Amino acid sequence: MHSSCGEPADDTGAGLSVWPVALAWLTQFLVGTDLFVVAPLMPHIAASFGVSAAGTGLLVTAFSIAYVVASPVAGWICDRRDRATVLVAALVLFSAANIGTALAPGFGVLLVARVVAGLAAAATGPTVYALVSTRARPQARAQVLAVVGSGLLTALWVGAPAGSLLGRYVGWQAAFVILAAGTFLLAFPHALVWRTPPGTPGASAVPRRDRRPDTAVAVSAVAVTALWSFSVYSLYTFLALALHSDDRATAVTWLL
């Protein structure tokens, strides 16, 4: 059974069919893999360009700073432009940045490519969450967002180790080529799935004034998340390099 806009009827009880939720999950998985895969590949990248461990750490720093700076701007744009269009454009840019990462002739170009990837990721993740939350029924919104968010966490224990294996047996560039192809192909179904249907569930179900979070609560929640992320990812970023220096290179894939 299908809805009038050509999208499958709700199969989840959440106001969304399984297909858009799965698509959003896969997008977060690929973007998350791109975020996490740099850490296990850092020893290989350092060897390719003849840079130090601290130098390869700049790749993560550049991506993160670009993400932090661009996120508020991306949110502002999403509130004023069609979100599906923003998401498709971000995915195409993200794909191009990963091609640039794989084909970078020097470390400087590689660093620029990671900055562009960070800018694109800043628009991709928040836009996916915004699209899903406005389509899901209010009573199921938290559940659907949790499912989509699990794609990002799955990237940490599946995507990054897989990229590490590619880096070891094929070449670190292969991981970014695969990510570029995957995100580019995802742009097409996203362009179709998120066409705005009449009477979008979730978007009008709650009055706008009731959806404004308390500023103090929002800041507290973000602060806790920021501290957790800083603690976890600061350690994770250089873990592969530490294992390599300790003659445990073969264990990197499984320990990460």
C-alpha positions as CSV (number, residue, x, y, z in Angstrom):
1,M,0.0,0.0,0.0
2,H,1.3,3.4,-1.0
3,S,0.6,7.0,0.0
4,S,-0.6,9.6,-2.4
5,C,3.0,11.0,-2.8
6,G,4.4,7.7,-4.0
7,E,6.1,6.8,-0.8
8,P,5.4,3.4,0.8
9,A,2.8,3.5,3.6
10,D,4.0,3.7,7.2
11,D,5.6,0.3,8.1
12,T,7.1,1.4,11.4
13,G,4.2,3.0,13.2
14,A,6.3,6.1,13.4
15,G,4.9,8.1,10.5
16,L,7.8,7.0,8.3
17,S,8.2,3.9,6.1
18,V,11.2,1.6,6.7
19,W,12.9,2.8,3.5
20,P,13.5,6.5,4.6
21,V,14.7,5.4,8.0
22,A,17.0,2.8,6.5
23,L,18.3,5.4,4.0
24,A,18.9,7.9,6.8
25,W,20.7,5.2,8.8
26,L,23.0,4.3,5.9
27,T,23.8,7.9,5.3
28,Q,24.9,8.4,9.0
29,F,26.9,5.1,8.7
30,L,28.9,6.3,5.7
31,V,29.4,9.8,7.1
32,G,30.4,8.3,10.4
33,T,32.8,5.9,8.8
34,D,34.5,8.8,7.0
35,L,34.8,10.6,10.4
36,F,36.3,7.6,12.3
37,V,38.3,5.8,9.5
38,V,41.0,8.5,9.5
39,A,42.3,7.4,12.9
40,P,43.3,3.8,11.9
41,L,44.6,4.9,8.6
42,M,46.9,7.6,10.0
43,P,50.0,5.4,10.0
44,H,49.5,4.6,6.4
45,I,48.8,8.2,5.4
46,A,51.9,9.3,7.4
47,A,54.0,6.8,5.5
48,S,52.6,7.9,2.1
49,F,53.3,11.6,2.6
50,G,56.3,11.4,4.8
51,V,54.7,13.4,7.6
52,S,54.9,12.9,11.4
53,A,52.2,11.6,13.6
54,A,51.3,15.1,14.8
55,G,51.0,16.1,11.1
56,T,48.5,13.4,10.3
57,G,46.6,14.5,13.4
58,L,45.9,17.8,11.7
59,L,43.6,15.9,9.3
60,V,41.3,15.1,12.2
61,T,41.7,18.6,13.6
62,A,40.9,20.3,10.3
63,F,37.8,18.2,9.7
64,S,36.5,18.8,13.2
65,I,37.1,22.6,13.2
66,A,35.3,22.8,9.8
67,Y,32.4,20.8,11.2
68,V,32.1,22.9,14.3
69,V,32.2,26.2,12.4
70,A,29.9,25.1,9.6
71,S,27.2,23.4,11.7
72,P,25.4,26.6,12.9
73,V,25.5,28.0,9.3
74,A,24.2,24.7,7.9
75,G,21.3,24.8,10.5
76,W,20.5,28.4,9.5
77,I,20.4,27.5,5.8
78,C,18.3,24.4,6.5
79,D,15.7,26.5,8.2
80,R,15.4,28.7,5.2
81,R,15.9,26.4,2.2
82,D,14.4,23.0,1.2
83,R,16.2,20.5,3.4
84,A,16.2,17.7,0.8
85,T,18.0,20.0,-1.6
86,V,20.5,20.9,1.1
87,L,21.1,17.3,1.9
88,V,21.6,16.2,-1.7
89,A,24.1,19.1,-2.3
90,A,26.0,18.2,0.9
91,L,26.2,14.5,-0.1
92,V,27.6,15.4,-3.6
93,L,30.1,17.8,-2.0
94,F,31.0,15.1,0.6
95,S,31.6,12.6,-2.2
96,A,33.8,15.1,-4.1
97,A,35.8,15.8,-0.9
98,N,36.5,12.1,-0.5
99,I,37.6,11.7,-4.1
100,G,40.0,14.6,-3.4
101,T,41.2,12.9,-0.3
102,A,42.0,9.7,-2.2
103,L,43.7,11.4,-5.1
104,A,45.5,14.1,-3.2
105,P,49.0,14.6,-4.6
106,G,50.4,16.1,-1.5
107,F,49.6,16.6,2.2
108,G,48.4,20.2,1.7
109,V,45.8,19.1,-0.8
110,L,44.8,16.3,1.5
111,L,44.3,18.7,4.3
112,V,42.1,21.0,2.2
113,A,40.0,17.9,1.1
114,R,39.4,17.0,4.7
115,V,38.3,20.6,5.5
116,V,35.8,20.4,2.6
117,A,34.6,17.0,3.9
118,G,34.0,18.5,7.3
119,L,32.0,21.3,5.8
120,A,29.8,18.9,3.9
121,A,29.4,16.6,6.9
122,A,28.2,19.5,9.0
123,A,25.3,19.9,6.6
124,T,24.6,16.2,6.1
125,G,24.1,14.9,9.6
126,P,22.0,17.7,11.1
127,T,19.8,17.8,7.9
128,V,19.2,14.0,8.1
129,Y,18.1,14.4,11.7
130,A,15.9,17.4,10.9
131,L,14.2,15.6,8.0
132,V,13.5,12.4,10.0
133,S,12.2,14.3,13.1
134,T,9.8,16.4,11.1
135,R,8.4,13.4,9.3
136,A,8.1,11.1,12.3
137,R,5.1,11.1,14.6
138,P,5.8,13.0,17.8
139,Q,5.3,10.0,20.0
140,A,7.8,7.9,18.0
141,R,10.3,10.7,17.2
142,A,12.8,9.7,19.8
143,Q,12.7,6.1,18.7
144,V,13.3,6.9,15.1
145,L,16.1,9.3,15.8
146,A,17.8,6.7,18.0
147,V,17.6,4.2,15.2
148,V,19.1,6.7,12.7
149,G,21.8,7.8,15.2
150,S,22.9,4.2,15.7
151,G,24.2,4.4,12.1
152,L,26.9,6.8,13.4
153,L,27.9,4.5,16.3
154,T,27.9,1.4,14.1
155,A,30.4,3.2,11.9
156,L,32.8,3.3,14.9
157,W,32.9,-0.5,15.4
158,V,32.2,-1.7,11.8
159,G,33.1,1.0,9.3
160,A,36.4,2.1,10.8
161,P,37.8,-1.4,11.3
162,A,36.7,-2.3,7.7
163,G,38.6,0.8,6.5
164,S,41.6,-0.3,8.5
165,L,41.6,-3.6,6.7
166,L,41.4,-1.9,3.4
167,G,44.3,0.4,4.3
168,R,46.4,-2.6,5.3
169,Y,45.7,-4.9,2.3
170,V,44.6,-2.6,-0.5
171,G,45.7,1.0,0.3
172,W,44.2,3.7,2.4
173,Q,42.9,5.5,-0.6
174,A,40.4,2.6,-1.3
175,A,38.4,3.5,1.8
176,F,37.8,7.0,0.6
177,V,36.9,5.9,-2.9
178,I,34.3,3.6,-1.6
179,L,32.9,6.3,0.7
180,A,32.8,8.7,-2.2
181,A,30.9,6.3,-4.4
182,G,28.4,5.4,-1.6
183,T,27.5,8.9,-0.6
184,F,27.2,10.0,-4.2
185,L,24.8,7.1,-5.0
186,L,22.8,8.0,-1.8
187,A,22.1,11.5,-3.2
188,F,19.6,10.1,-5.8
189,P,17.2,8.3,-3.4
190,H,17.4,11.1,-1.0
191,A,16.2,13.5,-3.7
192,L,13.1,11.3,-4.2
193,V,12.3,10.2,-0.6
194,W,12.2,13.6,1.0
195,R,9.9,15.3,-1.4
196,T,7.6,17.3,0.8
197,P,4.2,15.6,0.9
198,P,1.0,17.5,1.8
199,G,0.3,17.4,5.5
200,T,3.7,16.1,6.7
201,P,3.3,14.3,10.0
202,G,5.3,15.6,12.8
203,A,5.9,19.0,11.2
204,S,2.5,20.4,12.2
205,A,1.5,18.0,14.9
206,V,3.1,20.2,17.7
207,P,2.6,23.9,17.8
208,R,5.8,25.8,17.0
209,R,5.9,27.6,20.3
210,D,5.9,24.3,22.2
211,R,8.8,22.9,20.3
212,R,11.3,25.6,21.4
213,P,13.6,23.9,24.0
214,D,14.7,25.7,27.1
215,T,18.0,27.4,26.4
216,A,19.6,26.2,29.7
217,V,18.6,22.6,29.1
218,A,19.9,22.7,25.5
219,V,23.2,24.2,26.5
220,S,23.6,21.7,29.3
221,A,22.9,18.8,27.0
222,V,25.3,20.0,24.4
223,A,28.0,20.6,27.0
224,V,27.8,17.1,28.3
225,T,27.9,15.7,24.7
226,A,30.9,17.9,23.9
227,L,32.9,16.8,26.9
228,W,32.2,13.2,26.2
229,S,33.1,13.6,22.5
230,F,36.3,15.4,23.4
231,S,37.4,12.7,25.8
232,V,36.6,9.7,23.6
233,Y,37.8,11.0,20.2
234,S,41.0,12.6,21.6
235,L,42.1,9.1,22.7
236,Y,40.7,7.3,19.6
237,T,42.4,9.6,17.1
238,F,45.9,8.6,18.2
239,L,45.2,5.1,19.3
240,A,46.3,3.5,16.0
241,L,49.6,5.4,16.0
242,A,50.2,4.3,19.6
243,L,49.6,0.7,18.7
244,H,51.9,0.9,15.7
245,S,54.7,2.4,17.8
246,D,54.2,-0.4,20.2
247,D,54.6,-3.1,17.5
248,R,50.9,-4.0,17.6
249,A,50.0,-3.0,14.1
250,T,48.3,-6.3,13.3
251,A,45.9,-5.7,16.3
252,V,44.8,-2.2,15.2
253,T,41.7,-3.4,13.2
254,W,40.3,-5.4,16.1
255,L,41.2,-3.1,19.0
256,L,39.6,-0.1,17.3
